[in-house]
Amino acid sequence: MTSLEIAQKLAGLGAVEDACKAYKLALQEEQDATIQMEAAVHILQFGKGEDYKISYTLFRDLYNQGIFQENILEMMDEAFYQPNIRALKTRYEKNCKLLSKYPYLFRKDFPAFEDLPIRFYPYDDDSYTPYIIAEKHFGEYINLKDPKITRNFFKDLENPILAKDVYSQYELEYLRDNVRKSEDVARENHIYLHYSSWPEFCAYLTCLNLRPLLEEQKLVFLFGEEIAEYPINFEERFGIDYGKYTLQPVRVREVTRLIWHTQLATHNGGDFFNEIFDGHPNLLAMPSMMMYNVEEMVEKVRTGLRNCQTLADAVQAMETWKNPKVIEELYHNRSRTDKDILVALFLCEETASSLSDKKSRIVPAVFFQPHFHNMSFQLEVNTAEQAMLYSPQYEQIRTSPLFQGFKYIKTFTPMRRITTSYGATVKFMQGEIAQRLEEKKEKEKNEKSIVNDSVSERVLNRSFMIDWQDRLYHDSVLVRFEDGKLNPKATFTALAAFLDLPYTESLTYCSLKGERDPESLEGNDLGFSPAAIYRTYDDYANDSERCFIEYFMRDAYEYYGYDFLYYDGGPMDMERAEELISDFAIIDDYITKSWEKVFAETDVSQDGRVLGLEEKQAVKEKFLKNYMEQVQENRKKNAAVLLRGLRFINRNGQPLQMMPRLQLDPALLEQPLYH
């Protein structure tokens, strides 16, 4: 029997829940509209939980195909519209009442609720499907609270902000929160919202909540030909001269926007991107900071303020911050959060604050790259043999109050050719060990410097795959290091647009705290030098290691536009993977030598007995042999899992997706795209 036949038989027997399961299977097999309609009706009537969404989507799609339209519209009305009509109408009437008294909306001819040209059918708590009555057509799902900024609102800050047909609640609140008050910048600085259709705007009032948007009277609404009035002379029309006000410094709580510059992996070009965004007039930007240092600093400030009895005590305790007004604001804010302290830290950092535009129309964003010594991932396999990845560093970020406190988060991730980044990492680790041995610093005598199994770390580090349910990556983009070096104008024009920043002169050069073309790390190439792109690090990586990495990262290579340089495109099985692993000569040599140096300092056994020279050598050799065998077995275990396919899931069993790649304007390319 087919799934459909089973479903029909179960339904006939009254086993409606089991029939629902069979109908779901039948929908994967059957394309016939009549069968889809039958399944949708049964699932809507007898399904549980979110099963209704299956029926909802089928009804919408069949209706738009011109099939069963009369019946479907009747069912959609009965199941999804009528139960919510009272809430929609109440919201509409409240918004109309608010707008009828609002001084910067210049027409008040609101249509009756029943005459609106669009009906919104709720899909879930946040999403709707619009039904355009005149066209007899359902639109795509819309989530007016979707936490994503979809356009470059702040591209031009010479004139007041002008945006067209903004219907997103999230974006409207974003504009309200990030455009400064006219009184604070001592000039006319309203947000002009231009809508092409008055009836359409009114229809959206059934879904929007305008009350929090109107309270500060920052918005000016224009419709159709009213655009000719932009920008309004407020002194002439309303008798308000904003030039009489005094320019106000940015307050801690005004800063609501975070730009998270992620550390995909070590030696991935992060310093270069920090140098590009250094000095941007609309950012509070500092070089990358170790995450543990930031957390310690925030805790120290929190504890210090808690122990201060007076404002004078706080100013004295934080005298290095050089900004008494920020300290005062932080001191008096008894509900201060970790995010508030972080913002205050950036506002008080002399260089970050001095380079920002004090007269800017918008609130600066915090540009933050929390750094870790390494990004490590662990591969886990559940009972269904689905692969999951866990990173303690990312969990630290994801759960951090520093991040959770920001309402608006844009995320961008630099990527460098993975084998190049790998070679640079091994070079750095080896160089760091050599430097420590040479310097023999007292404070480092007890530190054990080792080279990690960087091949395994690379093939498991899939930071470019994002969890769509994760807020930190919901509004994210990946940008290639090579594009930034070879095509800076195209790259940073596009990246500025994504981050909702103006493309400024500061994005045309590298700097660090205002100093041009710095050597942020010893040995780094300066400015836009392309040398780092073409360096192969042959002394730190061999072809077997690089072939292994390319094969098991082949989805990233394909999606982000990198050609294979070491993997020949041939089939891969466990035998070939083990053959490659057996030839990881360079990384294995560095790992072994680093552990040999550690054991050179070991003079006693586990029971405290002093070891002789021969005994010490035997213990060292035994340990190294056992350790390298564990490394090899771990590589083989990972390879066996990855050979099943490069499919990974999040904690909720949902598949991870590739982070979108930053798309460059071909007209702005200075050189051919790197491959």
Residue pairs with C-beta under 8 A, 6 or more apart in sequence:
1 9
2 26
2 29
3 22
3 23
3 25
3 26
3 28
3 29
4 22
4 23
4 26
4 29
4 30
4 35
6 22
7 19
7 22
7 23
7 25
7 26
7 39
7 42
8 19
10 16
10 18
10 19
10 22
11 19
11 42
16 42
16 45
16 46
17 46
17 48
19 42
19 46
20 42
20 43
20 46
20 47
20 48
20 51
23 38
23 39
23 42
23 43
24 39
24 43
24 54
26 35
26 39
27 36
27 39
27 54
27 58
30 36
30 39
33 62
33 65
33 67
33 68
36 58
36 62
37 58
37 62
37 67
37 68
37 72
39 58
40 54
40 55
40 58
40 59
40 62
41 55
41 75
43 51
43 52
43 54
43 55
44 51
44 52
44 55
44 56
44 75
44 79
47 54
47 55
50 124
52 79
53 123
53 124
55 79
56 76
56 79
56 80
56 121
56 123
56 129
59 72
59 75
59 76
60 76
60 129
60 138
62 68
62 72
63 69
63 72
63 73
63 76
63 138
64 137
64 138
69 136
76 121
76 131
80 121
80 122
80 123
81 119
81 121
81 122
84 122
88 113
88 120
88 206
88 207
89 113
89 206
91 205
91 206
91 207
91 208
91 209
92 113
92 116
92 202
92 205
92 206
93 113
94 211
95 205
95 208
95 209
95 210
96 110
96 202
96 205
98 210
98 211
98 214
99 105
99 108
99 110
99 205
99 210
99 214
99 221
100 108
100 110
102 214
102 217
102 221
103 217
103 238
104 190
104 217
104 219
104 220
104 221
105 221
106 221
106 222
106 226
107 198
107 223
109 198
110 202
111 199
111 202
113 206
116 199
116 202
116 203
116 206
117 132
117 133
117 134
117 199
117 200
117 203
118 130
118 131
118 132
118 133
118 200
118 203
118 204
119 130
119 131
119 133
120 128
120 129
120 130
120 131
120 203
120 206
120 207
121 128
121 129
121 130
121 131
121 138
122 128
123 129
123 141
126 143
126 144
126 145
126 146
127 141
127 142
127 143
128 141
128 142
128 143
128 144
128 207
129 138
129 139
129 140
129 141
129 142
130 138
130 139
130 142
130 203
131 137
131 138
131 139
132 138
132 139
142 167
144 167
144 168
144 169
144 170
144 207
144 208
145 168
145 169
145 170
146 168
146 170
147 170
147 408
147 409
147 471
147 474
147 475
148 170
148 474
148 475
149 170
149 171
149 174
149 408
149 410
149 475
149 500
150 168
150 171
151 163
151 171
151 500
152 496
152 497
152 498
152 500
152 501
153 161
153 163
153 171
153 174
153 175
153 500
154 161
154 178
154 282
154 361
154 362
154 500
154 501
154 502
155 497
155 502
155 503
156 502
157 282
157 360
157 361
157 362
157 502
159 231
160 188
160 189
160 190
160 191
160 192
160 230
160 231
160 361
161 175
161 179
161 189
161 190
161 191
161 192
161 361
161 362
162 192
162 194
162 230
162 231
163 175
163 191
163 192
163 193
163 194
164 193
164 194
164 195
164 196
165 194
165 195
165 196
166 172
166 175
166 193
167 204
167 208
169 207
169 208
169 209
172 193
172 208
172 213
173 212
173 213
174 408
175 191
175 218
175 219
176 191
176 212
176 213
176 216
176 218
176 219
177 256
177 257
177 363
177 407
177 408
178 256
178 257
178 362
178 363
178 408
179 189
179 191
179 218
179 361
179 362
179 363
180 189
180 250
180 254
180 360
180 361
180 362
180 363
181 189
181 216
181 218
182 188
182 189
182 190
182 218
182 234
182 240
182 242
182 245
183 242
183 245
183 248
184 245
184 247
184 248
185 242
185 247
185 248
185 359
185 360
185 361
186 242
186 243
186 244
186 245
186 246
186 247
187 242
187 243
188 231
188 232
188 233
188 234
188 242
189 242
189 361
190 218
190 219
190 220
190 231
190 232
190 234
191 218
191 219
191 220
192 220
192 222
192 230
192 231
193 219
193 220
193 221
193 222
194 222
194 223
194 226
194 227
194 230
195 201
195 221
195 222
195 223
195 224
196 223
196 224
197 223
197 224
198 223
198 224
201 223
213 219
220 232
222 229
222 230
232 238
234 240
234 241
234 242
235 241
235 242
247 358
247 359
249 325
249 358
250 347
250 358
250 363
250 364
251 329
252 326
252 329
252 330
252 333
252 340
252 343
252 344
252 347
253 329
253 333
253 340
254 363
255 284
255 343
255 346
255 347
255 363
255 364
255 365
255 366
256 363
256 406
256 407
256 408
257 363
257 365
257 366
257 406
257 407
257 408
257 409
257 410
258 365
258 366
258 368
258 403
258 406
258 408
258 409
258 410
259 283
259 365
259 366
259 367
259 368
259 409
259 410
259 411
259 412
259 499
260 368
260 369
260 403
260 409
260 410
260 411
260 412
260 472
261 270
261 273
261 274
261 277
261 288
261 367
261 368
261 369
261 412
261 414
262 369
262 411
262 412
262 413
262 414
262 463
263 270
263 288
263 369
263 370
263 371
263 372
263 375
264 375
264 413
264 414
264 415
264 461
264 463
264 464
264 478
265 375
265 418
265 421
265 425
265 457
265 458
265 461
265 463
266 374
266 375
266 421
266 424
266 425
266 428
267 416
267 421
267 424
267 425
267 428
268 414
268 415
268 416
268 421
268 481
269 414
269 415
269 416
269 421
269 481
269 484
269 532
270 288
270 369
270 371
270 414
271 287
271 288
271 520
271 521
271 524
272 414
272 481
272 484
272 485
272 510
273 412
273 414
273 479
273 484
274 285
274 287
274 288
274 369
274 512
274 520
275 510
275 511
275 512
275 518
275 520
276 484
276 488
276 492
276 507
276 510
277 283
277 285
277 367
277 506
277 507
278 285
278 287
278 355
278 506
278 510
278 511
278 512
278 513
278 514
279 285
279 355
279 506
279 511
279 514
280 355
280 356
280 367
280 501
280 504
280 506
280 507
281 355
281 356
281 357
281 360
281 504
281 506
282 356
282 357
282 360
282 362
282 364
282 365
282 501
282 502
282 504
283 352
283 356
283 364
283 365
283 366
283 367
283 501
284 343
284 346
284 347
284 349
284 352
284 353
284 356
284 364
284 365
284 366
284 367
285 352
285 355
285 367
286 346
286 349
286 351
286 352
286 367
286 368
287 369
287 512
287 513
287 520
288 369
288 370
288 371
289 368
289 369
289 370
289 371
290 370
290 371
290 372
290 373
291 370
291 371
291 372
291 393
291 396
291 397
294 342
294 370
294 402
295 400
295 402
297 345
298 338
298 341
298 342
298 345
298 402
301 318
301 330
301 341
301 344
301 345
302 336
302 338
302 341
304 314
304 317
304 318
305 314
305 317
305 330
305 331
305 336
308 314
308 317
308 331
311 327
311 328
311 331
311 332
314 327
314 328
314 330
314 331
315 324
315 327
315 328
318 327
321 327
321 344
321 345
321 348
322 348
322 350
323 347
323 348
323 353
326 344
326 347
326 348
327 344
327 348
329 344
330 336
330 340
330 341
330 344
333 340
337 401
337 405
338 400
338 401
338 402
338 405
339 401
339 402
339 404
339 405
339 406
340 405
342 366
342 368
342 402
342 405
343 366
346 352
346 353
346 366
347 353
351 513
351 514
355 514
356 364
357 364
365 410
365 499
365 501
366 406
370 397
370 402
372 393
374 393
374 452
374 457
375 391
375 393
375 394
375 457
375 461
375 463
376 391
376 392
376 393
376 457
376 461
377 389
377 390
377 391
377 457
377 460
377 461
377 462
378 389
378 390
378 391
378 460
379 387
379 388
379 389
379 460
379 638
379 641
380 387
380 388
380 389
380 390
381 387
381 388
381 641
382 388
382 649
385 644
386 647
386 648
386 649
386 653
387 641
387 642
387 644
387 647
387 648
387 649
388 648
388 649
388 650
388 651
389 460
389 462
389 648
391 461
391 463
394 463
397 403
397 472
398 470
398 472
403 409
403 472
409 471
409 472
409 475
410 475
410 476
410 498
410 499
410 500
411 472
411 473
411 475
411 476
411 477
412 476
412 477
412 478
412 479
412 495
412 498
412 499
412 662
413 463
413 464
413 476
413 477
413 478
413 479
413 659
414 478
414 479
414 480
414 481
414 484
415 464
415 478
415 479
415 480
415 481
415 556
415 560
416 480
416 481
416 482
416 532
417 481
417 482
417 533
417 562
418 458
418 549
418 550
418 553
418 556
418 557
418 562
419 541
419 546
419 549
419 550
419 565
419 566
420 532
420 533
420 535
420 536
420 537
421 458
422 454
422 455
422 458
422 537
422 541
422 545
422 546
422 549
423 535
423 536
423 537
423 538
423 540
423 541
423 546
424 532
424 535
424 537
424 540
425 454
426 451
426 454
426 537
426 540
426 541
426 586
426 587
426 590
427 537
427 539
427 540
429 449
429 451
429 452
429 454
429 590
429 594
430 451
430 540
430 590
432 449
433 449
433 450
433 451
433 594
433 597
436 444
436 447
436 449
437 597
448 598
449 594
449 597
449 598
450 591
450 594
450 595
450 598
451 587
451 590
451 591
451 593
451 594
452 591
453 587
453 591
453 631
453 634
453 635
454 587
455 545
455 548
455 549
455 584
455 587
455 635
456 631
456 634
456 635
456 638
458 549
458 553
459 548
459 549
459 552
459 553
459 638
459 642
460 638
462 556
462 648
462 656
464 478
464 556
464 560
464 658
464 659
465 648
465 656
465 657
465 658
465 659
466 473
466 476
466 656
466 657
466 658
466 659
467 473
467 650
467 654
467 656
468 474
468 654
468 657
469 650
469 652
469 654
470 650
473 659
476 659
476 660
477 495
477 498
477 659
477 660
477 661
477 662
478 560
478 659
478 660
478 661
478 662
479 491
479 495
479 661
479 662
480 491
480 560
480 561
480 661
480 662
480 674
481 532
481 533
482 533
482 674
483 490
483 491
483 662
483 664
483 673
483 674
484 491
484 492
485 528
485 529
485 530
485 532
485 533
486 530
486 533
486 670
486 671
486 673
486 674
487 664
487 668
487 669
487 670
487 671
487 673
488 507
488 508
488 528
488 670
489 508
489 668
489 670
490 664
490 665
490 668
490 669
490 670
491 662
491 664
492 503
492 507
492 508
493 503
493 507
493 665
493 668
494 662
494 663
494 664
494 665
495 662
496 502
496 503
496 504
496 507
497 503
498 662
509 516
509 517
509 527
510 516
510 517
510 518
510 526
510 527
510 528
511 517
511 518
512 518
512 520
517 526
517 527
518 526
519 526
524 532
525 531
525 532
533 674
539 586
540 586
540 590
541 586
541 587
542 583
542 584
542 585
542 586
543 566
544 580
544 581
544 583
544 584
544 585
545 580
545 584
545 586
545 587
546 565
546 566
547 566
547 567
547 568
547 580
548 577
548 580
548 581
548 584
549 566
550 557
550 564
550 565
550 566
550 567
551 567
551 572
552 639
552 642
552 646
554 564
554 567
554 646
555 646
555 658
556 562
556 658
557 563
557 564
559 658
559 661
560 661
561 661
561 673
561 674
561 675
562 675
563 675
572 643
573 643
574 636
574 639
574 640
574 643
577 636
577 639
577 643
578 636
578 639
581 632
581 635
581 636
581 639
582 632
584 635
588 628
588 631
591 628
591 631
592 624
592 628
595 623
595 624
595 627
596 620
596 624
599 616
599 619
599 620
599 623
599 624
600 620
602 611
602 616
602 619
602 620
603 610
603 611
603 616
604 610
604 611
605 611
605 615
605 619
611 619
647 655
648 655
648 656
649 655
649 656
650 656
664 673
